[in-house]
Amino acid sequence: MLRRQALKLGSVLLSALTLGGWSLSRHKGSEPLLLSARDDGDGKHYAVGFRLDGTQVFSTQVAQRCHAIVHHPKQPVALFVARRPGTESYLIDLRDGRLLQTVASQPNRHFYGHAVVHKEGEWLYATENDTTDPGRGVLGVYRFEGERLMHTGELSTHGIGPHEVAWLPDGETLVVANGGIRTEAESRVEMNLDAMQPSLVLMQRDGTLLSKETLAQQMNSVRHLAVGSDGTIAVCQQFMGDATETAELLAIKRPGQPFQAFPVPEQQLQAMAQYTASVAIHSELRLVALTAPRANRLFVWDLDSGAVRLDAPMPDCAGVGAVEDGFVVTSGQGRCRFYDCRKPEPLAQPMNLPSGFWDNHLHLV
């Protein structure tokens, strides 16, 4: 039964779109390759690739834990980006898992876990920390030379502690989630919780600042992004304030409108345990999904009305991404699931993939 479900899901995913924090493209004669960072029971780190029926394509051990993955639009390679405050990211051949290059951060810099590749495939931009001025955000600029990345410079993110970076639909405007938290090299200890400066920035590819907006709660760290086909930006937060305070953990910026909180019911905000992991927009179904792993909850809302479509338990739910008929969700402790959202009440189906040990993000190509 599970195998039939996995094969059916594979057929669904083959025709999916690139949305939110996930990417899925059609490859003739094969089902998608699922990429993620995983650990094993001994705490060793791996860059892995699986087919949706659970077949392992590669599992490449790497020295540092990775976070998000970004693939090249024209070559069969992907960069597994180091989790903050990692100093090594890994360029992997997707055909066999060969480690093509260990990309080291520049002196006095470390990675923040995310990157994007320009649509033409020549340039890559990675969020990084300037440790000489802890927390000053930069985008490391890298150029592809064949199957290698060369560092060519950097751009300011116009903020502190950048986390995720994404493209607007024009493919030229960058969106940056500045978490607002200062950290030193080789540390995840927050230095400025009493003076955080989180922000959402739009900037041109040459570094020109277009806009910089903030939310009402100063200690609400802006972390992860999803961008809809119409340019709507959904942003999820991690709150660093008092444990008794209710934080607005999902925000939205619609085209031509200010950055503001999404109308999440108070009960759901309180249930999130002040922490979210990933967000995704389904442009065709007009839905937004959010994972709250500390609360073991997955949420789906109508993107336009704010109506609740799903509030479901899921152990340590982590990555979420939009596919043709709904969302796929990974778990750090349990089974990965597909949620069919074509009807008013989403239907969950287990995926035939290894359980647990998945990092917060997953990428399909």
Secondary structure, DSSP 8 states (H G I E B T S, - for coil): -HHHHHHHHHHHHHT---BTTB----BTTB--EEEEEEE-TT--EEEEEEETTS-EEEEEEESS-EEEEEE-SSSSEEEEEE-TT--EEEEEETTT--EEEEEE--TTEEEEEEEEE-TTSSEEEEEEEETTSTTEEEEEEEEEETTEEEEEEEEEEEEESEEEEEE-TTSSEEEEEE------TT----S-GGG---EEEEEETTS-EEEEE--S-TTEEEEEEEE-TTS-EEEEEEE-S-TTS----EEEE-TTS--EE----HHHHHHTTTB---EEEETTTTEEEEEETTTTEEEEEETTT--EEEEEE-TTEEEEEEETTEEEEEESSS--EEEE-SSSS-EEEE-SS--S-EEEEEEE-
